[in-house]
Amino acid sequence: MSATSMGTALHAEWTKLRTVAGTGWLLLAAAVLTAGLSAASLAATRCPAGNCGVDATKLSLTGVQLGQAVVAMLAVLAVSNEYSTGMIHTTLTAMPRRTTVLAAKATILTSAVLMAAPVGVLGSVLAGRLILPGHGFTTARGYPPLSIGDGPTLRAAAGSVLYLALIALLSVGIATLVRDSAAAIGTVLGLLYLFPIVLQVVTDPTLKRHLQQIAPSNAGLTIQATVDLHSLPIGPWAGLGVLAAWAAGALLAGGALLHLRDA
């Protein structure tokens, strides 16, 4: 893959992404919904007395669980729309190196998410700093005001941004595999939301722990934990690594099928 061909592919994918109707609105929605759901969750939670056993940082980042759905839809539509409109034929004629096309698309989409995600995540942390003290989460009860300057909070916030970027990559890979937008969105959302629901009905503790260690959202979201880390099924960075493995696997499988089948 030459630098020139990659540069051309990146420019083409950036042009397509910014000219597609709805891209900007979806990125804005991802940021707003992330911060909005976090604020709503914080407003509904109170600590009436003593230490309530709540991870204040993780609670403040609850909105990521909604923002990820918008990120997934954006990434899927960016890929599948080319198949539904037939534009993929033009893309692959202009850029025959299919791996380059997929790499450029993944890079541009991830870059776009990395611009929007920090807005939603920082808004969530700010909401936690402003709302929690008035709901009983005070310094006297062991809850100092949330601050990005605090190491665990910084790791949780930065990790949440990376989490959303990995969701974008996972979605690009699945959309390349499936090609149909409805099926791809259903597959991604099933992995993110249905898998955790299924886990709730697993009664064997050992099996449940193993499943939590490999489930993409369960493992990935451990990056937000800042207390009782020893009790987690998997460590924060290891959990994010599991999600990265899911994303890499989806991209590799999608890239392989992109080579083997007709557009």
C-alpha positions as CSV (number, residue, x, y, z in Angstrom):
1,M,0.0,0.0,0.0
2,S,1.7,3.2,-1.2
3,A,1.4,6.5,0.7
4,T,0.0,8.1,-2.4
5,S,-2.8,5.6,-2.9
6,M,-3.7,5.7,0.8
7,G,-3.7,9.5,0.7
8,T,-6.0,9.4,-2.3
9,A,-8.3,6.9,-0.6
10,L,-8.4,8.9,2.6
11,H,-9.4,12.1,0.7
12,A,-12.1,10.2,-1.2
13,E,-13.6,8.7,2.0
14,W,-13.5,12.0,3.8
15,T,-15.3,13.7,0.9
16,K,-17.9,11.0,0.9
17,L,-18.5,11.1,4.6
18,R,-18.8,14.9,4.9
19,T,-21.1,15.1,1.9
20,V,-23.5,12.4,3.0
21,A,-26.6,13.9,4.6
22,G,-26.9,13.1,8.3
23,T,-23.3,12.5,9.1
24,G,-22.9,15.7,11.1
25,W,-26.3,15.2,12.8
26,L,-25.4,11.6,13.9
27,L,-22.0,12.8,15.3
28,L,-23.8,15.6,17.2
29,A,-26.5,13.1,18.4
30,A,-23.8,10.7,19.7
31,A,-22.2,13.5,21.8
32,V,-25.5,15.0,23.0
33,L,-27.2,11.7,23.8
34,T,-24.1,10.5,25.6
35,A,-24.0,13.5,27.9
36,G,-27.8,13.7,28.1
37,L,-28.3,10.1,29.3
38,S,-25.5,10.5,31.8
39,A,-27.1,13.6,33.2
40,A,-30.5,11.9,33.4
41,S,-28.9,8.9,35.2
42,L,-27.1,11.2,37.7
43,A,-30.3,13.2,38.3
44,A,-32.2,9.9,39.2
45,T,-29.5,8.7,41.6
46,R,-29.1,9.7,45.2
47,C,-26.9,8.8,48.2
48,P,-29.1,9.3,51.3
49,A,-26.5,8.3,53.9
50,G,-23.0,7.0,54.2
51,N,-21.0,5.5,51.4
52,C,-23.6,4.2,48.9
53,G,-21.2,1.7,47.2
54,V,-21.7,3.5,43.8
55,D,-18.8,4.0,41.3
56,A,-19.5,7.7,40.7
57,T,-17.2,7.9,37.7
58,K,-18.8,4.9,36.0
59,L,-22.3,6.3,36.8
60,S,-21.4,9.6,35.2
61,L,-20.4,7.8,32.0
62,T,-23.6,5.8,31.7
63,G,-24.5,7.7,28.5
64,V,-21.8,6.0,26.6
65,Q,-24.1,3.0,26.5
66,L,-26.5,5.0,24.4
67,G,-23.9,7.0,22.4
68,Q,-22.5,3.7,21.2
69,A,-25.7,2.9,19.3
70,V,-25.5,6.1,17.3
71,V,-21.8,5.5,16.6
72,A,-22.7,2.0,15.3
73,M,-25.4,3.3,13.1
74,L,-23.1,6.0,11.6
75,A,-20.4,3.5,10.8
76,V,-22.8,0.9,9.4
77,L,-24.6,3.4,7.2
78,A,-21.3,4.8,5.9
79,V,-20.4,1.3,4.5
80,S,-23.8,-0.2,3.6
81,N,-25.1,2.9,1.8
82,E,-22.4,2.4,-0.8
83,Y,-23.7,-1.1,-1.5
84,S,-27.4,0.0,-1.5
85,T,-26.7,2.8,-4.0
86,G,-24.2,0.9,-6.1
87,M,-21.6,3.5,-5.5
88,I,-19.2,0.7,-4.3
89,H,-18.6,-0.2,-7.9
90,T,-17.4,3.3,-8.6
91,T,-15.2,3.3,-5.5
92,L,-13.6,0.0,-6.3
93,T,-13.1,0.9,-10.0
94,A,-11.3,4.1,-8.9
95,M,-9.3,2.4,-6.2
96,P,-8.8,-1.3,-7.0
97,R,-6.9,-2.0,-3.8
98,R,-9.8,-3.1,-1.7
99,T,-7.7,-3.3,1.5
100,T,-6.8,0.3,1.0
101,V,-10.4,1.3,0.6
102,L,-11.4,-0.5,3.8
103,A,-8.5,0.9,5.8
104,A,-9.3,4.4,4.6
105,K,-13.0,4.1,5.4
106,A,-12.1,2.8,8.9
107,T,-9.6,5.5,9.5
108,I,-11.9,8.4,8.5
109,L,-14.9,7.0,10.5
110,T,-12.7,6.5,13.5
111,S,-11.3,10.0,13.2
112,A,-14.8,11.5,13.0
113,V,-15.9,9.5,16.2
114,L,-12.7,10.6,18.0
115,M,-13.7,14.2,17.4
116,A,-17.3,13.8,18.7
117,A,-16.8,11.3,21.5
118,P,-14.7,13.6,23.8
119,V,-17.5,16.2,23.7
120,G,-20.0,13.7,25.0
121,V,-17.6,12.1,27.5
122,L,-16.4,15.4,28.9
123,G,-20.0,16.6,29.1
124,S,-20.8,13.5,31.1
125,V,-17.9,14.0,33.6
126,L,-18.9,17.7,34.0
127,A,-22.5,16.7,34.7
128,G,-21.2,14.3,37.4
129,R,-19.2,17.0,38.9
130,L,-22.1,19.4,39.0
131,I,-25.0,17.1,39.9
132,L,-23.6,14.5,42.3
133,P,-22.7,16.7,45.2
134,G,-26.3,17.9,45.4
135,H,-27.5,14.3,45.5
136,G,-25.6,13.2,48.6
137,F,-22.3,12.2,46.8
138,T,-20.2,14.5,48.9
139,T,-16.5,14.6,50.0
140,A,-17.6,13.8,53.5
141,R,-19.1,10.5,52.3
142,G,-16.1,9.6,50.3
143,Y,-17.0,11.1,47.0
144,P,-14.8,14.0,46.1
145,P,-15.9,16.1,43.1
146,L,-15.2,14.3,39.8
147,S,-12.1,15.7,38.0
148,I,-10.2,14.7,34.9
149,G,-7.1,15.4,36.9
150,D,-7.8,12.3,39.0
151,G,-6.0,9.3,37.5
152,P,-8.8,6.7,37.6
153,T,-11.3,9.2,36.2
154,L,-9.0,10.3,33.4
155,R,-8.5,6.6,32.5
156,A,-12.2,6.0,32.5
157,A,-12.9,9.0,30.4
158,A,-10.2,8.5,27.9
159,G,-11.0,4.8,27.8
160,S,-14.7,5.6,27.0
161,V,-13.6,7.7,24.0
162,L,-11.4,4.8,22.8
163,Y,-14.4,2.4,23.5
164,L,-16.6,4.4,21.1
165,A,-13.9,4.5,18.5
166,L,-13.6,0.7,18.7
167,I,-17.4,0.4,18.4
168,A,-17.0,2.3,15.1
169,L,-14.3,-0.1,13.9
170,L,-16.4,-3.1,14.9
171,S,-19.4,-1.7,13.0
172,V,-17.3,-1.1,9.9
173,G,-16.1,-4.6,9.9
174,I,-19.6,-6.1,10.4
175,A,-21.1,-3.8,7.8
176,T,-18.4,-4.9,5.3
177,L,-19.2,-8.6,6.1
178,V,-23.0,-8.2,5.9
179,R,-23.4,-5.3,3.5
180,D,-27.1,-4.9,4.2
181,S,-27.7,-1.9,6.6
182,A,-30.6,-3.4,8.6
183,A,-28.9,-6.7,9.1
184,A,-25.6,-5.1,10.0
185,I,-27.2,-2.7,12.5
186,G,-29.1,-5.6,14.0
187,T,-26.0,-7.6,14.4
188,V,-24.0,-4.9,16.1
189,L,-26.8,-3.8,18.4
190,G,-27.4,-7.5,19.3
191,L,-23.7,-7.8,20.3
192,L,-23.9,-4.6,22.3
193,Y,-27.3,-5.0,24.0
194,L,-28.7,-8.5,23.6
195,F,-25.5,-10.3,24.8
196,P,-25.6,-8.5,28.2
197,I,-29.3,-9.4,28.6
198,V,-28.6,-13.1,27.9
199,L,-25.8,-13.0,30.5
200,Q,-28.4,-12.0,33.1
201,V,-30.1,-15.4,32.8
202,V,-26.9,-17.4,33.1
203,T,-26.9,-19.0,36.5
204,D,-23.5,-20.7,36.6
205,P,-21.1,-18.2,38.1
206,T,-18.0,-19.6,36.4
207,L,-19.6,-19.6,33.0
208,K,-21.1,-16.2,33.5
209,R,-17.7,-14.8,34.4
210,H,-16.1,-16.3,31.3
211,L,-18.9,-14.9,29.1
212,Q,-18.5,-11.4,30.7
213,Q,-14.8,-11.6,29.9
214,I,-15.5,-12.2,26.1
215,A,-18.7,-10.1,25.6
216,P,-17.6,-7.0,23.6
217,S,-19.6,-4.4,25.6
218,N,-19.3,-6.0,29.0
219,A,-15.6,-6.4,28.7
220,G,-15.0,-3.1,27.0
221,L,-17.0,-1.0,29.5
222,T,-14.9,-2.2,32.4
223,I,-12.6,0.6,31.3
224,Q,-15.0,2.9,33.1
225,A,-14.6,1.2,36.5
226,T,-12.6,3.0,39.2
227,V,-13.5,1.1,42.4
228,D,-13.3,-2.5,43.5
229,L,-11.3,-3.4,40.4
230,H,-10.3,-6.8,42.0
231,S,-13.9,-7.9,41.8
232,L,-14.3,-7.3,38.0
233,P,-14.4,-10.3,35.7
234,I,-11.6,-8.7,33.7
235,G,-9.3,-5.7,34.2
236,P,-10.1,-2.3,32.6
237,W,-7.4,-2.2,29.9
238,A,-7.7,-6.0,29.3
239,G,-11.4,-5.5,28.8
240,L,-10.8,-2.8,26.2
241,G,-8.4,-5.2,24.6
242,V,-11.1,-7.7,24.2
243,L,-13.3,-5.2,22.4
244,A,-10.2,-4.3,20.2
245,A,-9.9,-8.0,19.3
246,W,-13.6,-8.1,18.3
247,A,-13.1,-5.0,16.1
248,A,-9.9,-6.4,14.5
249,G,-11.5,-9.8,13.9
250,A,-14.5,-8.1,12.2
251,L,-12.3,-5.9,10.0
252,L,-10.1,-8.9,9.0
253,A,-13.1,-11.0,8.1
254,G,-14.7,-8.1,6.3
255,G,-11.5,-7.4,4.4
256,A,-11.2,-11.1,3.4
257,L,-14.7,-11.2,2.0
258,L,-14.2,-7.9,0.3
259,H,-11.4,-9.6,-1.6
260,L,-13.2,-12.8,-2.3
261,R,-16.6,-11.7,-3.6
262,D,-17.9,-9.3,-6.2
263,A,-18.8,-5.8,-5.0
